[in-house]
Amino acid sequence: MIAVEPHEILEDPILESRARNISSQLRCPVCYNQSINDSDAPLAHDLRLLIRERLKAGDSDQQIIDFLVERYGEFILLELPFNKITWFLWLFPLIFLIIGTSVIFFQIKRRKRSKLIAFKTK
């Protein structure tokens, strides 16, 4: 579902494609994990218009994204960058997987050992 309204669409198909690409990378600040491209919220509408205005003014995609990150913080990015603040969010699943696998491995090993000891004592 795309919430872009007909009056928002740019006449230049290349600029419109860029606008949609940028909008799909940005989170709506008032919605739950939804891009501004997909959101019907008034703020998302305003941000889509802002992106299109800045594209028409000649800004690059990265300049527009940087402007919005400066204004709203990194939260506006749907995919957080890997940096000193977000490294834990990126590495936590891997750390959790390693710890979980280790716990399961050692539990299985301990049970086998206890069964072997019980078998030898009989």
N, C-alpha and C positions, 0 to 999 in steps of 0.2 A: 504494500500500500504506500503510495506516495502522496503527500499532502500538498504538493506544490499547486498553487491555484493558477488558472489560465492567465490572469493579468500579471503574474510574476515572471512568466516565461520570456526569456530574451529572444529577440529576433535572430540573432547570430547563433546558429546551432553549435558552433565551437565554444563560444562563451557559455551557452546554456549547459553544455556537457561538462565544462569545467565547474560551473556553479553547482551542478548536481553532485559531482565528484567531491567537492569540498564539503557540501552539506551532508553527504553520507558519512563523512569522517568525524562530524561534530555532534556531540550529545546535546539534546535539548535541556537547558538548565532547570526547567520546571517539570519535566516528564521523567518517568522511571526508565532509564536505560534505552531511550529512543533517540534516533538521530533527528536533527532538525529537518531533514528531508522528509521524514515520515510523520512528523508531529503536526497536529492541528492547533497547538497552543499559539496564542497571540505573539509571545516572545519568539517562538520559532519562525513565525511568519516575518517578524521584523528582522531577524537574523538572516533569513533567506534574501530579503530585499537588500540588506546591507551588503551581503556577499556580491549580489549582482551589481550594485552600485559601484563597489570597489573594483570589480572586474572591468566594468565599462570605463572606469577612471584609469585603468592600465596597471593595477596592482597584480603581482604574481600570486599564484595559489599559496605559496609559502608565506608571503607577506600578509595575506588575509588571515591565514591560520595563526600566525604569530600575533597579529593584532587582537584576535579573539582570545587567544590564550593569555595575553597580557591583561585583557579586560576581565575575563572570567576565571582564569586559572587553568591548570592542566586538567581539571575535572571536565572541562568541555570537550576534551578529546575522547572519542570512543575507545581508542586503543592508547593506553598510557605508555609513554616512552620508558625505556629502561634507563634509570638514573639512580643517584644515591638515595632518593626519597622512595622510589617505587621498586627497587631491586627485590625487596622481600615479597611483594605481590607476584613478581614474575618467578621467583625461585621457590616459593612456598610449595607449590604442587610437586616439584621435583624432590624437595627435601622430605615432604610428607610421604611420597612414594618410596623413597629410600628407607626411611625409618619404618614404615609399615611393612615393607618386604623383609627387612632385617628382623623385626619382631616375629613375624610369621616363620621365617627360616629357623630362628633359634628356638621357638616353641616346638616346631616339628622335630628338630634335632634333640631337644631335651626329652620329648615323649618317647622317641625311638630308644634313647639311652636308658630311660627308666624302665621301658618294657624289656630291654635286653638284660638289665640288672635283675629284674623280677624273674625272668625266665631262667637265668643262671642260678639264682638262689633256690629254685624249686628243685 
